């Protein structure tokens, strides 16, 4: 399989991985946001997603941090309705 070599495709992949993390780990994410332990709660899942992303995109695109941005957008920004002291 060829590596992804366009920014748009890399962004889509990053968001798809982050969306899957959100879908399959909703309880952990909610608990993590409520207790300000989000990244500790789903560290293993985040790293697994990062490894998948890195294996699918060109090294030049990996360095653009699309995956990290997708994590913020999908796992944090979209969960603003969850009560937490962090916001």
Backbone atoms as SQL, in Angstrom:
CREATE TABLE atoms (id INTEGER PRIMARY KEY, chain TEXT, resi INTEGER, resn TEXT, atom TEXT, x REAL, y REAL, z REAL);
INSERT INTO atoms VALUES
  (1, 'A', 1, 'UNK', 'N', 0.840, -1.179, 0.000),
  (2, 'A', 1, 'UNK', 'CA', 0.000, 0.000, 0.000),
  (3, 'A', 1, 'UNK', 'C', 0.887, 1.245, 0.000),
  (4, 'A', 2, 'UNK', 'N', 0.576, 2.164, -0.880),
  (5, 'A', 2, 'UNK', 'CA', 1.356, 3.401, -0.988),
  (6, 'A', 2, 'UNK', 'C', 1.073, 4.320, 0.202),
  (7, 'A', 3, 'UNK', 'N', 2.080, 5.063, 0.586),
  (8, 'A', 3, 'UNK', 'CA', 1.915, 6.012, 1.678),
  (9, 'A', 3, 'UNK', 'C', 1.083, 7.201, 1.222),
  (10, 'A', 4, 'UNK', 'N', 0.318, 7.743, 2.127),
  (11, 'A', 4, 'UNK', 'CA', -0.460, 8.952, 1.851),
  (12, 'A', 4, 'UNK', 'C', 0.528, 10.096, 1.678),
  (13, 'A', 5, 'UNK', 'N', 0.324, 10.860, 0.607),
  (14, 'A', 5, 'UNK', 'CA', 1.286, 11.917, 0.320),
  (15, 'A', 5, 'UNK', 'C', 0.641, 13.282, 0.078),
  (16, 'A', 6, 'UNK', 'N', -0.624, 13.435, 0.451),
  (17, 'A', 6, 'UNK', 'CA', -1.260, 14.751, 0.356),
  (18, 'A', 6, 'UNK', 'C', -1.734, 15.178, 1.737),
  (19, 'A', 7, 'UNK', 'N', -1.676, 16.466, 1.979),
  (20, 'A', 7, 'UNK', 'CA', -2.079, 16.981, 3.282),
  (21, 'A', 7, 'UNK', 'C', -3.544, 16.687, 3.578),
  (22, 'A', 8, 'UNK', 'N', -4.396, 16.840, 2.582),
  (23, 'A', 8, 'UNK', 'CA', -5.830, 16.605, 2.797),
  (24, 'A', 8, 'UNK', 'C', -6.102, 15.152, 3.196),
  (25, 'A', 9, 'UNK', 'N', -5.474, 14.214, 2.516),
  (26, 'A', 9, 'UNK', 'CA', -5.660, 12.798, 2.839),
  (27, 'A', 9, 'UNK', 'C', -5.100, 12.483, 4.224),
  (28, 'A', 10, 'UNK', 'N', -3.987, 13.096, 4.584),
  (29, 'A', 10, 'UNK', 'CA', -3.404, 12.884, 5.912),
  (30, 'A', 10, 'UNK', 'C', -4.330, 13.431, 6.997),
  (31, 'A', 11, 'UNK', 'N', -4.920, 14.600, 6.750),
  (32, 'A', 11, 'UNK', 'CA', -5.876, 15.168, 7.713),
  (33, 'A', 11, 'UNK', 'C', -7.090, 14.254, 7.876),
  (34, 'A', 12, 'UNK', 'N', -7.602, 13.751, 6.762),
  (35, 'A', 12, 'UNK', 'CA', -8.770, 12.860, 6.826),
  (36, 'A', 12, 'UNK', 'C', -8.460, 11.599, 7.621),
  (37, 'A', 13, 'UNK', 'N', -7.291, 11.012, 7.365),
  (38, 'A', 13, 'UNK', 'CA', -6.895, 9.814, 8.106),
  (39, 'A', 13, 'UNK', 'C', -6.771, 10.117, 9.594),
  (40, 'A', 14, 'UNK', 'N', -6.132, 11.221, 9.932),
  (41, 'A', 14, 'UNK', 'CA', -5.956, 11.593, 11.341),
  (42, 'A', 14, 'UNK', 'C', -7.309, 11.767, 12.017),
  (43, 'A', 15, 'UNK', 'N', -8.240, 12.428, 11.358),
  (44, 'A', 15, 'UNK', 'CA', -9.561, 12.637, 11.935),
  (45, 'A', 15, 'UNK', 'C', -10.340, 11.322, 12.044),
  (46, 'A', 16, 'UNK', 'N', -10.166, 10.437, 11.077),
  (47, 'A', 16, 'UNK', 'CA', -10.843, 9.138, 11.140),
  (48, 'A', 16, 'UNK', 'C', -10.335, 8.326, 12.329),
  (49, 'A', 17, 'UNK', 'N', -9.035, 8.336, 12.538),
  (50, 'A', 17, 'UNK', 'CA', -8.466, 7.608, 13.676),
  (51, 'A', 17, 'UNK', 'C', -8.957, 8.219, 14.988),
  (52, 'A', 18, 'UNK', 'N', -8.931, 9.535, 15.077),
  (53, 'A', 18, 'UNK', 'CA', -9.402, 10.211, 16.297),
  (54, 'A', 18, 'UNK', 'C', -10.890, 9.943, 16.529),
  (55, 'A', 19, 'UNK', 'N', -11.665, 9.914, 15.458),
  (56, 'A', 19, 'UNK', 'CA', -13.104, 9.614, 15.588),
  (57, 'A', 19, 'UNK', 'C', -13.330, 8.205, 16.101),
  (58, 'A', 20, 'UNK', 'N', -12.540, 7.259, 15.613),
  (59, 'A', 20, 'UNK', 'CA', -12.644, 5.893, 16.116),
  (60, 'A', 20, 'UNK', 'C', -12.284, 5.831, 17.599),
  (61, 'A', 21, 'UNK', 'N', -11.237, 6.556, 17.987),
  (62, 'A', 21, 'UNK', 'CA', -10.871, 6.610, 19.409),
  (63, 'A', 21, 'UNK', 'C', -12.044, 7.137, 20.233),
  (64, 'A', 22, 'UNK', 'N', -12.669, 8.183, 19.738),
  (65, 'A', 22, 'UNK', 'CA', -13.796, 8.781, 20.445),
  (66, 'A', 22, 'UNK', 'C', -14.968, 7.814, 20.534),
  (67, 'A', 23, 'UNK', 'N', -15.268, 7.157, 19.451),
  (68, 'A', 23, 'UNK', 'CA', -16.404, 6.241, 19.398),
  (69, 'A', 23, 'UNK', 'C', -16.232, 5.055, 20.332),
  (70, 'A', 24, 'UNK', 'N', -15.067, 4.457, 20.322),
  (71, 'A', 24, 'UNK', 'CA', -14.848, 3.227, 21.073),
  (72, 'A', 24, 'UNK', 'C', -14.368, 3.433, 22.510),
  (73, 'A', 25, 'UNK', 'N', -14.105, 4.678, 22.885),
  (74, 'A', 25, 'UNK', 'CA', -13.598, 4.954, 24.238),
  (75, 'A', 25, 'UNK', 'C', -14.363, 6.081, 24.916),
  (76, 'A', 26, 'UNK', 'N', -15.635, 6.205, 24.612),
  (77, 'A', 26, 'UNK', 'CA', -16.453, 7.313, 25.118),
  (78, 'A', 26, 'UNK', 'C', -16.426, 7.409, 26.644),
  (79, 'A', 27, 'UNK', 'N', -16.554, 6.292, 27.320),
  (80, 'A', 27, 'UNK', 'CA', -16.581, 6.313, 28.790),
  (81, 'A', 27, 'UNK', 'C', -15.245, 6.784, 29.363),
  (82, 'A', 28, 'UNK', 'N', -14.155, 6.270, 28.825),
  (83, 'A', 28, 'UNK', 'CA', -12.830, 6.685, 29.292),
  (84, 'A', 28, 'UNK', 'C', -12.604, 8.173, 29.026),
  (85, 'A', 29, 'UNK', 'N', -13.042, 8.633, 27.868),
  (86, 'A', 29, 'UNK', 'CA', -12.858, 10.039, 27.513),
  (87, 'A', 29, 'UNK', 'C', -13.666, 10.934, 28.444),
  (88, 'A', 30, 'UNK', 'N', -14.901, 10.564, 28.701),
  (89, 'A', 30, 'UNK', 'CA', -15.738, 11.346, 29.612),
  (90, 'A', 30, 'UNK', 'C', -15.107, 11.413, 30.999),
  (91, 'A', 31, 'UNK', 'N', -14.690, 10.273, 31.500),
  (92, 'A', 31, 'UNK', 'CA', -14.033, 10.230, 32.816),
  (93, 'A', 31, 'UNK', 'C', -12.755, 11.064, 32.808),
  (94, 'A', 32, 'UNK', 'N', -11.975, 10.928, 31.751),
  (95, 'A', 32, 'UNK', 'CA', -10.719, 11.673, 31.655),
  (96, 'A', 32, 'UNK', 'C', -10.922, 13.169, 31.621),
  (97, 'A', 33, 'UNK', 'N', -11.939, 13.627, 30.920),
  (98, 'A', 33, 'UNK', 'CA', -12.224, 15.066, 30.879),
  (99, 'A', 33, 'UNK', 'C', -12.731, 15.534, 32.237),
  (100, 'A', 34, 'UNK', 'N', -13.627, 14.787, 32.831),
  (101, 'A', 34, 'UNK', 'CA', -14.175, 15.180, 34.133),
  (102, 'A', 34, 'UNK', 'C', -13.090, 15.260, 35.198),
  (103, 'A', 35, 'UNK', 'N', -12.108, 14.370, 35.134),
  (104, 'A', 35, 'UNK', 'CA', -11.060, 14.306, 36.165),
  (105, 'A', 35, 'UNK', 'C', -9.741, 14.923, 35.728),
  (106, 'A', 36, 'UNK', 'N', -9.718, 15.549, 34.544),
  (107, 'A', 36, 'UNK', 'CA', -8.493, 16.132, 33.981),
  (108, 'A', 36, 'UNK', 'C', -7.374, 15.089, 33.876),
  (109, 'A', 37, 'UNK', 'N', -7.754, 13.874, 33.435),
  (110, 'A', 37, 'UNK', 'CA', -6.797, 12.787, 33.252),
  (111, 'A', 37, 'UNK', 'C', -6.960, 12.144, 31.872),
  (112, 'A', 38, 'UNK', 'N', -7.462, 12.918, 30.929),
  (113, 'A', 38, 'UNK', 'CA', -7.807, 12.368, 29.628),
  (114, 'A', 38, 'UNK', 'C', -6.658, 11.593, 28.995),
  (115, 'A', 39, 'UNK', 'N', -5.499, 12.197, 28.909),
  (116, 'A', 39, 'UNK', 'CA', -4.405, 11.550, 28.198),
  (117, 'A', 39, 'UNK', 'C', -3.848, 10.352, 28.954),
  (118, 'A', 40, 'UNK', 'N', -3.973, 10.340, 30.255),
  (119, 'A', 40, 'UNK', 'CA', -3.583, 9.157, 31.026),
  (120, 'A', 40, 'UNK', 'C', -4.595, 8.032, 30.821),
  (121, 'A', 41, 'UNK', 'N', -5.866, 8.396, 30.733),
  (122, 'A', 41, 'UNK', 'CA', -6.932, 7.401, 30.560),
  (123, 'A', 41, 'UNK', 'C', -6.817, 6.638, 29.247),
  (124, 'A', 42, 'UNK', 'N', -6.444, 7.337, 28.176),
  (125, 'A', 42, 'UNK', 'CA', -6.447, 6.683, 26.862),
  (126, 'A', 42, 'UNK', 'C', -5.075, 6.735, 26.184),
  (127, 'A', 43, 'UNK', 'N', -4.033, 6.777, 26.975),
  (128, 'A', 43, 'UNK', 'CA', -2.673, 6.853, 26.438),
  (129, 'A', 43, 'UNK', 'C', -2.372, 5.698, 25.483),
  (130, 'A', 44, 'UNK', 'N', -2.715, 4.504, 25.867),
  (131, 'A', 44, 'UNK', 'CA', -2.428, 3.332, 25.035),
  (132, 'A', 44, 'UNK', 'C', -3.151, 3.426, 23.684),
  (133, 'A', 45, 'UNK', 'N', -4.398, 3.834, 23.716),
  (134, 'A', 45, 'UNK', 'CA', -5.182, 3.960, 22.493),
  (135, 'A', 45, 'UNK', 'C', -4.646, 5.070, 21.597),
  (136, 'A', 46, 'UNK', 'N', -4.235, 6.182, 22.222),
  (137, 'A', 46, 'UNK', 'CA', -3.658, 7.296, 21.449),
  (138, 'A', 46, 'UNK', 'C', -2.375, 6.848, 20.763),
  (139, 'A', 47, 'UNK', 'N', -1.535, 6.131, 21.479),
  (140, 'A', 47, 'UNK', 'CA', -0.271, 5.676, 20.898),
  (141, 'A', 47, 'UNK', 'C', -0.492, 4.659, 19.780),
  (142, 'A', 48, 'UNK', 'N', -1.485, 3.805, 19.939),
  (143, 'A', 48, 'UNK', 'CA', -1.822, 2.843, 18.889),
  (144, 'A', 48, 'UNK', 'C', -2.288, 3.586, 17.632),
  (145, 'A', 49, 'UNK', 'N', -3.115, 4.596, 17.817),
  (146, 'A', 49, 'UNK', 'CA', -3.567, 5.408, 16.692),
  (147, 'A', 49, 'UNK', 'C', -2.426, 6.167, 16.044),
  (148, 'A', 50, 'UNK', 'N', -1.515, 6.685, 16.856),
  (149, 'A', 50, 'UNK', 'CA', -0.350, 7.409, 16.329),
  (150, 'A', 50, 'UNK', 'C', 0.510, 6.482, 15.481),
  (151, 'A', 51, 'UNK', 'N', 0.713, 5.258, 15.950),
  (152, 'A', 51, 'UNK', 'CA', 1.513, 4.293, 15.188),
  (153, 'A', 51, 'UNK', 'C', 0.845, 3.971, 13.851),
  (154, 'A', 52, 'UNK', 'N', -0.468, 3.811, 13.857),
  (155, 'A', 52, 'UNK', 'CA', -1.194, 3.561, 12.616),
  (156, 'A', 52, 'UNK', 'C', -1.042, 4.737, 11.664),
  (157, 'A', 53, 'UNK', 'N', -1.247, 5.949, 12.170),
  (158, 'A', 53, 'UNK', 'CA', -1.113, 7.146, 11.341),
  (159, 'A', 53, 'UNK', 'C', 0.289, 7.230, 10.741),
  (160, 'A', 54, 'UNK', 'N', 1.289, 7.037, 11.581),
  (161, 'A', 54, 'UNK', 'CA', 2.682, 7.134, 11.117),
  (162, 'A', 54, 'UNK', 'C', 2.981, 6.095, 10.048),
  (163, 'A', 55, 'UNK', 'N', 2.390, 4.925, 10.163),
  (164, 'A', 55, 'UNK', 'CA', 2.654, 3.860, 9.186),
  (165, 'A', 55, 'UNK', 'C', 1.980, 4.111, 7.847),
  (166, 'A', 56, 'UNK', 'N', 1.004, 5.004, 7.808),
  (167, 'A', 56, 'UNK', 'CA', 0.221, 5.218, 6.602),
  (168, 'A', 56, 'UNK', 'C', 0.553, 6.499, 5.846),
  (169, 'A', 57, 'UNK', 'N', 1.288, 7.439, 6.475),
  (170, 'A', 57, 'UNK', 'CA', 1.591, 8.709, 5.809),
  (171, 'A', 57, 'UNK', 'C', 3.088, 8.848, 5.569),
  (172, 'A', 58, 'UNK', 'N', 3.430, 9.691, 4.598),
  (173, 'A', 58, 'UNK', 'CA', 4.844, 9.935, 4.305),
  (174, 'A', 58, 'UNK', 'C', 5.492, 10.642, 5.498),
  (175, 'A', 59, 'UNK', 'N', 6.790, 10.443, 5.691),
  (176, 'A', 59, 'UNK', 'CA', 7.476, 11.082, 6.820),
  (177, 'A', 59, 'UNK', 'C', 7.328, 12.608, 6.822),
  (178, 'A', 60, 'UNK', 'N', 7.302, 13.210, 5.640),
  (179, 'A', 60, 'UNK', 'CA', 7.154, 14.671, 5.567),
  (180, 'A', 60, 'UNK', 'C', 5.814, 15.112, 6.146),
  (181, 'A', 61, 'UNK', 'N', 4.771, 14.358, 5.852),
  (182, 'A', 61, 'UNK', 'CA', 3.452, 14.720, 6.365),
  (183, 'A', 61, 'UNK', 'C', 3.296, 14.378, 7.838),
  (184, 'A', 62, 'UNK', 'N', 3.955, 13.326, 8.281),
  (185, 'A', 62, 'UNK', 'CA', 3.859, 12.963, 9.697),
  (186, 'A', 62, 'UNK', 'C', 4.356, 14.113, 10.575),
  (187, 'A', 63, 'UNK', 'N', 5.358, 14.806, 10.118),
  (188, 'A', 63, 'UNK', 'CA', 5.943, 15.893, 10.907),
  (189, 'A', 63, 'UNK', 'C', 5.029, 17.117, 11.008),
  (190, 'A', 64, 'UNK', 'N', 3.933, 17.157, 10.270),
  (191, 'A', 64, 'UNK', 'CA', 3.007, 18.293, 10.316),
  (192, 'A', 64, 'UNK', 'C', 2.042, 18.237, 11.500),
  (193, 'A', 65, 'UNK', 'N', 2.080, 17.178, 12.267),
  (194, 'A', 65, 'UNK', 'CA', 1.277, 17.041, 13.492),
  (195, 'A', 65, 'UNK', 'C', -0.233, 17.008, 13.233),
  (196, 'A', 66, 'UNK', 'N', -0.665, 16.468, 12.113),
  (197, 'A', 66, 'UNK', 'CA', -2.089, 16.354, 11.815),
  (198, 'A', 66, 'UNK', 'C', -2.803, 15.472, 12.838),
  (199, 'A', 67, 'UNK', 'N', -2.142, 14.426, 13.284),
  (200, 'A', 67, 'UNK', 'CA', -2.772, 13.513, 14.241),
  (201, 'A', 67, 'UNK', 'C', -3.036, 14.229, 15.567),
  (202, 'A', 68, 'UNK', 'N', -2.068, 14.969, 16.056),
  (203, 'A', 68, 'UNK', 'CA', -2.238, 15.672, 17.320),
  (204, 'A', 68, 'UNK', 'C', -3.364, 16.702, 17.224),
  (205, 'A', 69, 'UNK', 'N', -3.446, 17.392, 16.093),
  (206, 'A', 69, 'UNK', 'CA', -4.514, 18.381, 15.891),
  (207, 'A', 69, 'UNK', 'C', -5.877, 17.689, 15.881),
  (208, 'A', 70, 'UNK', 'N', -5.949, 16.536, 15.235),
  (209, 'A', 70, 'UNK', 'CA', -7.209, 15.792, 15.191),
  (210, 'A', 70, 'UNK', 'C', -7.618, 15.344, 16.589),
  (211, 'A', 71, 'UNK', 'N', -6.662, 14.955, 17.412),
  (212, 'A', 71, 'UNK', 'CA', -6.988, 14.568, 18.784),
  (213, 'A', 71, 'UNK', 'C', -7.630, 15.726, 19.543),
  (214, 'A', 72, 'UNK', 'N', -7.062, 16.901, 19.394),
  (215, 'A', 72, 'UNK', 'CA', -7.614, 18.077, 20.067),
  (216, 'A', 72, 'UNK', 'C', -9.013, 18.377, 19.536),
  (217, 'A', 73, 'UNK', 'N', -9.163, 18.392, 18.222),
  (218, 'A', 73, 'UNK', 'CA', -10.460, 18.722, 17.626),
  (219, 'A', 73, 'UNK', 'C', -11.536, 17.701, 17.970),
  (220, 'A', 74, 'UNK', 'N', -11.220, 16.439, 17.872),
  (221, 'A', 74, 'UNK', 'CA', -12.221, 15.391, 18.029),
  (222, 'A', 74, 'UNK', 'C', -12.404, 14.971, 19.484),
  (223, 'A', 75, 'UNK', 'N', -11.322, 14.790, 20.218),
  (224, 'A', 75, 'UNK', 'CA', -11.431, 14.283, 21.586),
  (225, 'A', 75, 'UNK', 'C', -11.694, 15.368, 22.623),
  (226, 'A', 76, 'UNK', 'N', -11.295, 16.584, 22.343),
  (227, 'A', 76, 'UNK', 'CA', -11.437, 17.631, 23.355),
  (228, 'A', 76, 'UNK', 'C', -12.479, 18.665, 22.947),
  (229, 'A', 77, 'UNK', 'N', -12.260, 19.306, 21.837),
  (230, 'A', 77, 'UNK', 'CA', -13.158, 20.381, 21.419),
  (231, 'A', 77, 'UNK', 'C', -14.601, 19.900, 21.282),
  (232, 'A', 78, 'UNK', 'N', -14.786, 18.717, 20.742),
  (233, 'A', 78, 'UNK', 'CA', -16.151, 18.216, 20.538),
  (234, 'A', 78, 'UNK', 'C', -16.809, 17.752, 21.838),
  (235, 'A', 79, 'UNK', 'N', -16.050, 17.690, 22.908),
  (236, 'A', 79, 'UNK', 'CA', -16.592, 17.231, 24.193),
  (237, 'A', 79, 'UNK', 'C', -16.789, 18.385, 25.171),
  (238, 'A', 80, 'UNK', 'N', -16.914, 19.586, 24.654),
  (239, 'A', 80, 'UNK', 'CA', -17.077, 20.764, 25.505),
  (240, 'A', 80, 'UNK', 'C', -18.322, 20.732, 26.375),
  (241, 'A', 81, 'UNK', 'N', -19.267, 19.886, 26.050),
  (242, 'A', 81, 'UNK', 'CA', -20.498, 19.777, 26.831),
  (243, 'A', 81, 'UNK', 'C', -20.315, 18.987, 28.125),
  (244, 'A', 82, 'UNK', 'N', -19.193, 18.285, 28.253),
  (245, 'A', 82, 'UNK', 'CA', -18.946, 17.483, 29.457),
  (246, 'A', 82, 'UNK', 'C', -18.475, 18.420, 30.581),
  (247, 'A', 83, 'UNK', 'N', -19.125, 18.316, 31.729),
  (248, 'A', 83, 'UNK', 'CA', -18.750, 19.171, 32.855),
  (249, 'A', 83, 'UNK', 'C', -17.352, 18.820, 33.337),
  (250, 'A', 84, 'UNK', 'N', -16.548, 19.870, 33.492),
  (251, 'A', 84, 'UNK', 'CA', -15.170, 19.689, 33.924),
  (252, 'A', 84, 'UNK', 'C', -14.637, 20.990, 34.510),
  (253, 'A', 85, 'UNK', 'N', -13.729, 20.854, 35.435),
  (254, 'A', 85, 'UNK', 'CA', -13.087, 22.036, 36.006),
  (255, 'A', 85, 'UNK', 'C', -12.043, 22.625, 35.062),
  (256, 'A', 86, 'UNK', 'N', -11.672, 21.877, 34.022),
  (257, 'A', 86, 'UNK', 'CA', -10.633, 22.389, 33.119),
  (258, 'A', 86, 'UNK', 'C', -11.192, 23.412, 32.136),
  (259, 'A', 87, 'UNK', 'N', -12.527, 23.559, 32.067),
  (260, 'A', 87, 'UNK', 'CA', -13.122, 24.637, 31.278),
  (261, 'A', 87, 'UNK', 'C', -14.367, 25.152, 31.885);
